[in-house]
Amino acid sequence: MKEQSTDTGKGLVGVDRTVLVIEAVRAEGNPTLADVARATGLSEPTVLRYLAALRKHRVIAKDAHAGAYRLGARLREWGDSAPWELDPRVVAAGPLRRLADELGETVELAAVEADQVTVIAAAQSGHAIGKVARLGEREPWHSTSVGKAILSHAEESFCERILGSSALEAFTDRTQTDASAIRAGIARVAERGYAVDDEESESGLRCIGVAVRDGDGRYTMAVSASGPVYRMGAEREAAIAERVAQAAAEIEEGLGLPSVTEGLGEG
């Protein structure tokens, strides 16, 4: 059987295989050597070497009578000492502050609460003129970058319920209130990876938002950068969107999620 590599960098193959073996033992439930080899795609001699090393460090244990493997005591010790702070408001504090300092604009993290988009964390712009972040503020779904970013990952039934539940309010002369047009715009958001509020919620204000996965891996949050149109022009859009996406990835990593390598496209 041809052994599979999970990383293109040769120096990391050993690390990848180690994790692969540990995960196989966890997933299979007291597997034998043959079970682990089958689950990982590695040869039995290779798996045996990894299992022996992991047993030495008490990461894997073996039932001598049954010939089966299980997770070892060291994993529990590591787990007990890990800083499992999964409150997104706490996790996001650092990435939001760094993003605000770098862009010079107000940044917010919004989350879905009872079918509403609510600001749960923020870092204020240092400029005298800029958006004022208000924790607990409800953001409209159809006109904000955070609302549209989340909807771009939502089930069609959820979008239908949100956009068709009541008449959509026009906040400025640029607000789109036609549900069909909004859905078309959301499809474009899904293609390029970020959403734009181009003076749709407030005249003179432009916002760029990217969806964020929660601890369960669902897109129920979004991070945005907001500022006056003259500082958030089209010439900065791609660069700002890329930086907002990086902050979103930092938050997801802080929540214990694997990275999603999705580039931001034109749209």
C-alpha positions as CSV (number, residue, x, y, z in Angstrom):
1,M,0.0,0.0,0.0
2,K,1.3,3.4,-0.9
3,E,1.8,5.6,2.1
4,Q,0.1,9.0,2.0
5,S,1.7,12.2,3.0
6,T,-0.4,15.0,4.5
7,D,2.1,17.8,4.0
8,T,4.1,18.9,1.0
9,G,7.0,20.1,3.3
10,K,9.2,17.1,4.0
11,G,10.2,18.4,7.4
12,L,6.6,18.3,8.6
13,V,5.7,14.9,7.4
14,G,6.7,13.3,10.7
15,V,4.5,15.8,12.6
16,D,1.6,15.2,10.3
17,R,1.9,11.4,10.6
18,T,2.1,11.6,14.3
19,V,-1.2,13.6,14.5
20,L,-2.7,11.2,11.9
21,V,-1.9,8.2,14.0
22,I,-3.2,9.8,17.2
23,E,-6.4,10.8,15.5
24,A,-6.9,7.3,14.1
25,V,-6.5,5.8,17.6
26,R,-9.1,8.3,18.9
27,A,-11.6,7.8,16.0
28,E,-11.3,4.0,15.7
29,G,-11.8,3.3,19.4
30,N,-9.3,0.7,20.8
31,P,-7.9,-0.2,17.3
32,T,-5.3,-2.8,16.5
33,L,-2.2,-2.1,14.6
34,A,-3.9,-3.2,11.4
35,D,-6.8,-0.9,12.1
36,V,-4.6,2.1,12.5
37,A,-2.6,1.2,9.4
38,R,-5.9,1.0,7.4
39,A,-7.2,4.2,8.8
40,T,-4.1,6.2,8.1
41,G,-3.0,4.7,4.8
42,L,0.5,4.0,6.3
43,S,2.2,0.6,6.3
44,E,2.1,-1.4,9.5
45,P,5.9,-1.2,10.1
46,T,5.6,2.6,9.8
47,V,2.6,2.8,12.1
48,L,4.3,0.5,14.6
49,R,7.3,2.9,14.8
50,Y,5.0,5.9,15.5
51,L,3.0,4.0,18.1
52,A,6.1,2.8,19.9
53,A,7.4,6.4,20.1
54,L,4.0,7.7,21.3
55,R,3.8,5.0,23.9
56,K,7.2,6.0,25.2
57,H,5.8,9.5,25.9
58,R,2.5,8.2,27.3
59,V,0.6,9.8,24.4
60,I,-0.7,6.3,23.4
61,A,-1.2,3.3,25.6
62,K,-1.6,-0.4,24.7
63,D,-3.7,-3.2,26.1
64,A,-1.1,-6.0,26.2
65,H,-3.7,-8.7,26.2
66,A,-6.1,-7.5,23.5
67,G,-3.3,-5.9,21.4
68,A,-5.4,-2.8,21.1
69,Y,-4.3,0.9,21.4
70,R,-6.0,3.8,23.2
71,L,-5.2,7.4,24.0
72,G,-2.7,7.9,26.8
73,A,-2.6,9.8,30.1
74,R,-0.4,12.6,28.7
75,L,-3.1,13.8,26.4
76,R,-5.3,14.4,29.5
77,E,-2.5,16.3,31.2
78,W,-2.0,18.5,28.2
79,G,-5.7,19.1,27.9
80,D,-6.0,20.1,31.5
81,S,-3.2,22.7,31.2
82,A,-4.4,24.1,27.8
83,P,-5.9,27.7,28.0
84,W,-9.4,26.8,26.7
85,E,-10.9,30.3,26.5
86,L,-13.5,29.9,23.9
87,D,-15.5,33.1,24.5
88,P,-15.3,34.8,21.0
89,R,-15.3,38.2,22.6
90,V,-12.2,37.4,24.6
91,V,-10.5,35.5,21.7
92,A,-11.3,38.4,19.3
93,A,-9.9,41.2,21.5
94,G,-6.3,41.0,20.2
95,P,-7.1,40.5,16.5
96,L,-9.6,43.3,16.6
97,R,-7.2,45.7,18.3
98,R,-4.4,44.9,15.9
99,L,-6.7,45.3,12.9
100,A,-8.0,48.7,14.2
101,D,-4.4,49.9,14.8
102,E,-3.2,48.8,11.4
103,L,-6.1,50.2,9.4
104,G,-6.8,53.2,11.5
105,E,-10.5,52.4,11.4
106,T,-13.2,51.0,13.7
107,V,-13.5,47.3,13.7
108,E,-16.3,45.1,15.1
109,L,-17.2,41.5,15.7
110,A,-20.9,40.8,15.2
111,A,-22.8,37.6,16.0
112,V,-26.2,36.1,15.3
113,E,-28.4,36.2,18.4
114,A,-32.1,35.3,18.0
115,D,-32.0,35.9,14.3
116,Q,-30.5,39.4,14.9
117,V,-26.9,40.5,14.1
118,T,-25.5,42.0,17.3
119,V,-22.1,43.7,17.9
120,I,-20.4,41.7,20.6
121,A,-16.8,43.1,20.5
122,A,-15.1,46.1,19.0
123,A,-12.0,48.3,18.7
124,Q,-12.5,52.0,18.1
125,S,-10.8,54.1,15.4
126,G,-8.2,56.6,16.6
127,H,-9.5,59.2,14.2
128,A,-11.8,62.0,15.3
129,I,-14.1,61.2,12.4
130,G,-15.1,57.6,12.2
131,K,-17.7,55.1,13.1
132,V,-18.6,54.8,16.8
133,A,-18.8,51.2,17.9
134,R,-21.6,50.4,20.3
135,L,-21.6,47.0,22.0
136,G,-25.0,45.3,21.9
137,E,-26.1,47.4,18.8
138,R,-28.3,45.5,16.3
139,E,-27.0,45.6,12.7
140,P,-29.5,45.3,9.8
141,W,-29.0,42.1,7.8
142,H,-29.6,43.5,4.4
143,S,-27.5,46.7,4.5
144,T,-24.5,45.9,6.6
145,S,-21.3,44.1,5.6
146,V,-21.5,41.8,8.6
147,G,-25.1,40.9,7.9
148,K,-24.4,40.2,4.2
149,A,-21.2,38.3,5.0
150,I,-23.0,35.9,7.3
151,L,-25.9,35.5,4.9
152,S,-23.5,34.5,2.2
153,H,-22.8,31.3,4.1
154,A,-26.3,30.7,5.4
155,E,-28.9,28.1,4.3
156,E,-31.3,29.3,1.6
157,S,-34.2,28.8,4.1
158,F,-32.6,31.0,6.6
159,C,-32.0,33.7,4.0
160,E,-35.6,33.5,2.9
161,R,-36.8,33.9,6.5
162,I,-34.5,36.8,7.2
163,L,-35.1,38.7,4.0
164,G,-38.8,37.9,3.7
165,S,-39.9,38.3,7.3
166,S,-40.8,42.0,7.0
167,A,-40.4,45.0,4.8
168,L,-36.7,46.0,4.5
169,E,-36.0,49.5,5.6
170,A,-34.1,52.0,3.5
171,F,-31.6,53.8,5.7
172,T,-30.0,55.9,2.8
173,D,-30.7,56.4,-0.8
174,R,-28.2,53.6,-1.5
175,T,-29.9,51.0,0.6
176,Q,-31.1,48.0,-1.4
177,T,-34.6,46.8,-0.3
178,D,-35.5,44.4,-3.0
179,A,-35.0,40.9,-1.7
180,S,-34.2,39.4,-5.0
181,A,-31.5,42.0,-5.7
182,I,-30.1,41.5,-2.2
183,R,-29.9,37.7,-2.7
184,A,-28.0,38.3,-6.0
185,G,-25.6,40.6,-4.1
186,I,-25.1,38.0,-1.4
187,A,-24.2,35.5,-4.1
188,R,-21.4,37.8,-5.3
189,V,-20.3,38.1,-1.7
190,A,-19.9,34.3,-1.5
191,E,-17.8,34.4,-4.7
192,R,-15.3,37.0,-3.6
193,G,-15.2,36.2,0.1
194,Y,-16.1,39.6,1.6
195,A,-19.1,42.0,1.8
196,V,-19.3,45.7,1.3
197,D,-21.7,48.2,2.9
198,D,-21.3,51.2,0.5
199,E,-23.1,53.9,2.4
200,E,-26.1,51.5,2.6
201,S,-26.5,51.8,6.4
202,E,-25.2,55.3,6.9
203,S,-24.4,58.1,4.4
204,G,-20.7,58.7,4.2
205,L,-19.8,55.4,5.8
206,R,-18.2,52.4,4.1
207,C,-17.7,49.0,5.7
208,I,-16.0,45.8,4.6
209,G,-16.9,42.5,6.4
210,V,-15.8,38.9,6.4
211,A,-17.7,36.0,7.9
212,V,-16.2,34.1,10.9
213,R,-16.9,30.6,12.1
214,D,-17.9,30.0,15.6
215,G,-16.6,27.2,17.9
216,D,-18.9,24.7,16.2
217,G,-17.5,25.6,12.8
218,R,-20.7,27.5,11.7
219,Y,-20.6,30.9,10.1
220,T,-22.6,32.8,12.8
221,M,-20.3,35.8,13.1
222,A,-18.5,38.4,11.0
223,V,-15.7,40.9,11.5
224,S,-15.8,44.3,9.8
225,A,-13.8,47.5,9.3
226,S,-15.7,50.7,9.0
227,G,-14.8,54.3,8.2
228,P,-15.6,57.4,6.1
229,V,-15.8,56.9,2.4
230,Y,-12.8,59.1,1.7
231,R,-10.6,56.8,3.8
232,M,-12.3,53.6,2.6
233,G,-12.2,54.1,-1.1
234,A,-12.2,51.5,-3.9
235,E,-8.4,51.7,-4.1
236,R,-8.1,50.3,-0.6
237,E,-10.9,47.8,-0.8
238,A,-8.9,44.7,-1.8
239,A,-6.1,45.4,0.8
240,I,-8.6,46.1,3.6
241,A,-10.6,43.0,2.7
242,E,-7.5,40.8,2.8
243,R,-6.5,42.2,6.2
244,V,-10.1,41.7,7.6
245,A,-10.0,38.1,6.3
246,Q,-6.7,37.6,8.2
247,A,-8.3,38.9,11.4
248,A,-11.2,36.5,10.9
249,A,-8.8,33.6,10.5
250,E,-7.0,34.7,13.7
251,I,-10.2,34.6,15.6
252,E,-11.1,31.2,14.2
253,E,-7.7,29.8,15.1
254,G,-8.2,31.2,18.6
255,L,-11.5,29.3,18.8
256,G,-9.6,26.1,17.9
257,L,-10.7,25.7,14.3
258,P,-8.5,24.6,11.4
259,S,-7.7,27.1,8.8
260,V,-9.7,27.5,5.7
261,T,-7.5,28.5,2.7
262,E,-9.9,30.6,0.7
263,G,-8.6,33.5,-1.3
264,L,-10.5,36.7,-1.8
265,G,-11.5,37.3,-5.4
266,E,-12.8,40.1,-7.5
267,G,-16.5,40.7,-7.6
